[in-house]
Amino acid sequence: MEVGSVGDVNVVTILQRIDAYNAKELEDKLNELVPGGAGKLLCDFEKNEYISSAGLRVFLALLKSMKRSGGELVLCSLQPSVKSIFDMAGFSRLFKIFNNRDEALKNFL
């Protein structure tokens, strides 16, 4: 994953694949970015081509943590294959998902 920021928004570019082998490492890194879930986090999936159920669990746990602490998590640029996994799992209803990074960043204004 690549990490940056735009103003007070942490921006994370999710790379390649998220599966059982790397989901825990991703979860740990995301939790370091937003201790206790506080803050604003944008996860950009533009470079991501696959997410497994282990990866979905990472984002669900992060969403719950951030909501509890008053933080906000949004996603953007889901590739069609990843978007279909979110849709099938019912996660598209849980997350704010935007078509691109610019639209997602406007959410935080």
Buried (B, 14 or more C-beta within 10 A) or exposed (E): BEEEEEEEBBBBBBBEBBBEEBBEEBBEEBBEBBEEBBBBBBBBBEEBEEBBEBBBEBBBBBBEBBEEBEBBBBBBBBBEEBBEBBEEBEBBEBBEBBEEBEEBBEBBE
